[in-house]
Amino acid sequence: MIQFKPGDLALIIRAIHAENIGKVVELVRFDSSQKIAIPEDSPRSFAPNPDRIACWVIRGSFVAHSTLRGEINCTVGASPQSWLMPLQGDFQPEQQKSREVAA
């Protein structure tokens, strides 16, 4: 299992709004106390309880859905961990790793 920590950068690899896939976000904190609801038509294979799941609070620039305002641009939101790919540690691109070795 991937070990994320607050402050890590992650790539969104699965999202309710397709335009969010590929965006980079910062992980703020993992929150298991305030579980979020996943819409009925979203992929549910990641959750043992598909109705609500603990998520990472994320910071970046992405689209979310507001029950009052519809689709909105956001800078803070939430994402299940399985919808994120780390961009640090052993997951750095090979070019970055080779630059570090050469330095």
N, C-alpha and C positions, 0 to 999 in steps of 0.2 A: 504494500500500500504506500502511496506517495505521502510524504510528510510535508505538509504546508505549514508555514508559520506567518504570523502577522508581518506585513511589510514586503512579503514576496510578491513578485510580479507573476501573472498568469495570463494565458491565452484562453479566450472563450472558445470552446470546441463544440458546444451544443447549446442551443438557446431556443426559447419560444419565438423570439423575433429573429429571423434568419440574418438580418443585417448586423446583428451583434457578433456573429461567428467571425473569429479572426481578430477581434479587438483585444487590446492588452488592458488589464485592470490590475490594481493593487489590492492585495488582501488586507482587510482591516482587522477583522476578528472572526473566529468561528462561533456561531451562536446556536446553541441547542435549546435555549430557553424559549425563544420566539420562533417557532417553526413556521415556514411559509407554505401556503397552499400552491399546488401545481395544477394548472388548468387541465380540464378533462381531456383535451386533445393533444397534450404534450407527451413525449416519450416517458414511460414510467419504469423502465427496467432498472433504474438506479436505486429505487427506494423499496425497503421492506414494507413500509406503510406508504402507499402511493398518494394518500390524501395530503399529508403534511410531512415535511422533511427539514432537518436541521441544515443550515447553509452558512456559507461564508458571506460576511458583509463585504462588499467590494466597492472600490472607488475607481472611476474612469469616466468615459463618455459613451453612453449607450442609450438604447430605446427601451422603455418599460411600459407597462400598461397600468393605468390608473382607473379604478372603477368610476371615478367622478369625471375624469377628463379624457379618457381613451389613451391613445399612444402619446407618450411624452418623452422628451429628452431628459436624461438623468445623469447625475454625477455620482450618486450613491445608490446601491441596490443590494440584492442578495442573489446568490447562485449556489446550487448544490455543488459539492466538491467534485463529483464525477463529471461535471460539465466544464471543468477547468484543467488546463495543462500547465505545469510549472515552467517558468522561463529562467530558472537558476539551477545551480548545482550540476548534477550529471546530465541535465536536460538542456544545457547550453548548446547552441549550434557548434559544430565542429570547427568552424573558422575561428570562433572566439576562443575555444580551447587551445588551438594551435598558436594563436597570438600570445596567450598567457605562457605557454611553454617556451616560446622564442624570446620572451622578455627577460 
